[in-house]
Amino acid sequence: MLHLTRYKFPSLEPTSILQVPKHFLQERFRRDILHRAVVYEADADRQGTASTKRRSEINCSGKKLYRQKGTGYARVGDASSPIRKGGAVAHGPKPRDFSTKLQSQVYDMAMRVALSYRFAKNDLMVIEDRIDIPLAQSRVLQEIILQHQLGHPYGRSLFVLHDEFFEPTNAKQNNFYKAASTQGKHLQLCSVSEFQIRDALKYGKLFIDSKAMSTLLEKHARRPSLFAPPTTSTATSYPSASTVANGPQ
């Protein structure tokens, strides 16, 4: 098992230890697997709603515009011809599905590779489920961001939070949620159900609360014996700041 330190936000003080399967955050880096997963996500996000009219869909008469011979002009058909203004589009796009297929085991491995890569670079932190700030003011959140170097110019931070956090009754009462809505260049909030591999790779720092980490384990650990949520033990071994500064008594 791998021991992860869980931190309290916004102070980022260590509070407890989480135990997660070692393979979940120590996967070997695979650029090819990440590429396949990112392309799969991008294909799934394409709307494919472009649509043009064919000749049968043009609202016009099917009568030949003028006679075949004797006019001195080229031969013509009806007004829906693609070469006429207001006519149909030849071989134009129609709504289609751009999504591709990818084995679930490959996608799960790509998620583990992405999280392992960020963990190896010390860009992944696990925080407590209860996340809030004293006041719902942008100024308060900006001070926290500058203090811990979380946003611009160090790269935007992504907070991956459990789905219950974004329920209207909870979000409206949370000061952090209110203040974060105005700090787009510094940080972004994301529910764990919408979290993608592209998100794990493009942001500067990743903050994942413990409930969201449990959800990621259940979805992407891919080993039945490891589907249990991470166990928590209190971090009694952490010395206080005064003990570190003054030394043991």
C-alpha positions as a printed Julia matrix, in Angstrom:
249×3 Matrix{Float64}:
   0.0    0.0     0.0
   1.03   3.58   -0.65
   0.69   6.17    2.11
  -0.65   9.57    1.04
  -0.78  12.63    3.24
  -4.16  14.32    3.42
  -4.14  18.08    3.86
  -6.58  20.63    5.18
  -7.52  23.43    2.8
  -6.76  26.35    2.76
  -4.02  26.02    5.39
  -2.54  22.92    3.66
  -1.61  21.46    7.02
  -1.25  17.64    7.1
  -4.08  16.02    9.02
  -4.09  12.29    8.28
  -2.72   9.45    6.18
  -4.55   7.69    3.35
  -3.63   4.21    2.2
  -4.15   3.52   -1.49
  -2.97   0.64   -3.71
   0.62   1.2    -4.74
  -0.04   0.46   -8.41
  -2.68   3.19   -8.59
  -0.17   6.04   -8.29
   3.01   4.31   -9.41
   2.06   3.24  -12.91
   4.82   3.31  -15.51
   4.6    6.29  -17.87
   2.98   5.3   -21.18
   2.69   8.11  -23.71
   0.91   5.85  -26.2
  -1.8    4.93  -23.7
  -2.34   8.58  -22.78
  -2.62   9.53  -26.45
  -5.28   6.9   -27.11
  -7.3    8.0   -24.09
  -7.1   11.72  -24.89
  -8.2   11.1   -28.49
 -11.05   8.92  -27.2
 -12.24  11.73  -24.88
 -11.95  14.37  -27.61
 -13.92  12.22  -30.05
 -16.66  11.7   -27.48
 -16.93  15.46  -26.89
 -17.45  16.31  -30.57
 -21.06  17.3   -31.11
 -21.32  16.43  -34.79
 -24.33  18.72  -35.29
 -23.3   20.27  -38.63
 -26.16  19.82  -41.08
 -26.87  20.93  -44.65
 -29.88  20.39  -46.91
 -29.99  17.85  -49.67
 -31.96  18.3   -52.9
 -35.02  16.54  -51.52
 -35.1   18.93  -48.54
 -35.13  22.19  -50.53
 -38.54  23.89  -50.56
 -39.02  24.43  -54.28
 -40.8   22.98  -57.28
 -39.32  19.99  -59.04
 -40.21  21.46  -62.42
 -37.46  21.95  -64.98
 -36.66  25.67  -65.04
 -36.73  26.0   -68.82
 -36.68  23.81  -71.86
 -33.76  21.6   -72.79
 -32.93  23.11  -76.19
 -33.31  26.3   -78.12
 -32.44  28.85  -75.44
 -28.69  29.1   -76.0
 -28.05  28.43  -72.3
 -26.67  25.36  -70.58
 -28.98  22.54  -69.65
 -30.65  22.94  -66.25
 -32.85  20.94  -63.96
 -34.93  22.22  -61.06
 -34.11  25.03  -58.61
 -32.68  22.66  -55.98
 -29.52  22.1   -58.03
 -26.34  22.55  -55.93
 -24.92  25.03  -58.45
 -27.79  27.48  -57.93
 -28.19  30.05  -55.19
 -30.55  28.73  -52.56
 -30.08  25.2   -53.8
 -28.85  22.13  -52.01
 -25.28  21.41  -50.86
 -23.5   18.64  -52.71
 -22.04  16.03  -50.36
 -22.6   18.33  -47.37
 -22.31  17.28  -43.72
 -25.12  15.68  -41.78
 -25.36  15.04  -38.02
 -23.08  12.18  -37.14
 -21.47  10.48  -34.17
 -17.71  11.03  -33.96
 -17.22   8.89  -30.85
 -14.76   6.02  -31.03
 -14.31   2.92  -28.92
 -11.65   2.18  -26.34
 -11.4   -0.79  -24.02
 -12.29   0.1   -20.46
  -9.09  -1.54  -19.19
  -7.02   0.73  -21.44
  -8.87   3.84  -20.27
  -8.45   2.84  -16.63
  -4.75   2.33  -17.18
  -4.5    5.75  -18.84
  -6.12   7.37  -15.8
  -3.63   5.63  -13.51
  -0.74   6.69  -15.75
  -1.9   10.33  -15.71
  -2.36  10.42  -11.94
   0.95   8.62  -11.39
   2.71  11.17  -13.6
   1.3   14.09  -11.6
   2.04  12.34   -8.32
   5.67  11.76   -9.33
   6.03  15.49  -10.07
   4.53  16.42   -6.66
   1.6   18.11   -8.42
  -1.12  15.96   -6.81
  -2.46  16.61   -3.32
  -5.29  14.93   -1.44
  -7.37  17.29    0.68
 -10.2   16.89    3.17
 -13.8   16.63    2.03
 -14.88  19.77    3.88
 -13.36  22.65    1.94
 -14.32  26.24    2.67
 -12.91  29.71    3.32
 -13.96  32.27    5.96
 -15.6   34.75    3.55
 -17.09  34.46    0.08
 -14.82  37.19   -1.29
 -12.42  37.07   -4.21
  -9.83  38.99   -2.2
  -9.68  36.29    0.47
  -9.26  33.53   -2.1
  -6.63  35.51   -4.01
  -4.53  35.83   -0.87
  -4.68  32.06   -0.4
  -3.74  31.48   -4.04
  -0.74  33.81   -3.85
   0.36  32.39   -0.51
   0.54  28.81   -1.82
   1.45  29.69   -5.45
  -1.57  27.85   -6.84
  -2.68  29.98   -9.78
  -1.31  32.29  -12.45
   1.61  32.48  -13.32
   2.33  29.03  -11.85
  -0.45  27.35  -13.8
  -4.13  26.99  -12.98
  -5.04  24.57  -10.22
  -7.84  22.03  -10.57
  -9.95  20.99   -7.59
 -11.57  17.6    -8.16
 -14.37  17.36   -5.62
 -17.07  14.81   -4.82
 -20.39  15.21   -6.6
 -22.34  16.14   -3.45
 -20.28  19.33   -3.19
 -21.92  20.7    -6.36
 -25.51  20.07   -5.29
 -27.38  23.41   -5.23
 -28.17  23.23   -1.52
 -24.5   22.69   -0.65
 -22.87  24.96   -3.24
 -24.97  28.02   -2.37
 -23.8   27.84    1.26
 -20.11  27.3     0.48
 -17.91  30.4     0.45
 -15.16  28.67   -1.5
 -17.58  27.78   -4.3
 -18.84  31.37   -4.52
 -15.38  32.94   -4.57
 -13.92  30.4    -7.0
 -16.45  31.35   -9.68
 -14.54  34.63  -10.24
 -11.04  33.13  -10.23
 -11.04  31.33  -13.56
  -7.46  32.22  -14.43
  -6.2   30.79  -11.12
  -8.28  27.71  -10.4
 -11.1   25.55  -11.69
 -13.6   23.3    -9.93
 -14.57  19.92  -11.34
 -16.79  17.12  -10.08
 -15.25  13.68   -9.99
 -17.9   12.35  -12.38
 -16.76  14.88  -15.04
 -13.03  14.5   -14.39
 -11.12  13.46  -17.52
  -7.57  12.45  -18.33
  -7.08  15.69  -20.24
  -7.85  17.57  -17.01
  -5.27  15.54  -15.12
  -2.58  16.56  -17.62
  -3.18  20.21  -18.48
  -3.49  21.89  -15.07
  -0.63  23.06  -12.87
  -1.75  21.47   -9.59
  -4.32  18.79   -8.82
  -6.27  18.87   -5.56
  -8.49  15.82   -5.03
 -10.63  15.4    -1.95
 -10.68  12.03   -0.23
 -14.23  11.13   -1.36
 -13.3   11.86   -4.97
 -10.14   9.77   -4.57
 -12.28   6.87   -3.32
 -14.49   7.23   -6.4
 -11.47   7.2    -8.71
 -10.21   4.08   -6.97
 -13.53   2.31   -7.42
 -13.7    3.22  -11.12
 -10.1    2.81  -12.24
  -8.23   0.5    -9.83
  -9.52  -2.5   -11.86
  -8.75  -5.03   -9.16
 -11.77  -6.34   -7.22
  -9.84  -6.81   -3.99
  -8.77  -3.16   -4.06
 -12.16  -1.55   -4.63
 -12.6   -0.64   -0.96
 -12.21   3.09   -0.25
  -8.89   4.18    1.24
  -8.54   3.72    4.96
  -7.78   6.71    7.15
  -5.53   6.92   10.17
  -4.82  10.03   12.2
  -1.46  11.61   11.59
  -0.24  11.67   15.18
   3.39  11.45   14.1
   3.47  14.95   12.6
   5.41  17.35   14.85
   4.03  20.79   15.48
   5.58  23.89   13.96
   7.0   24.96   17.32
   8.63  21.56   17.86
  10.3   21.72   14.48
  11.56  25.25   15.13
  12.76  24.75   18.73
  13.74  21.1    18.59
  12.62  18.34   20.97
  12.44  19.23   24.66
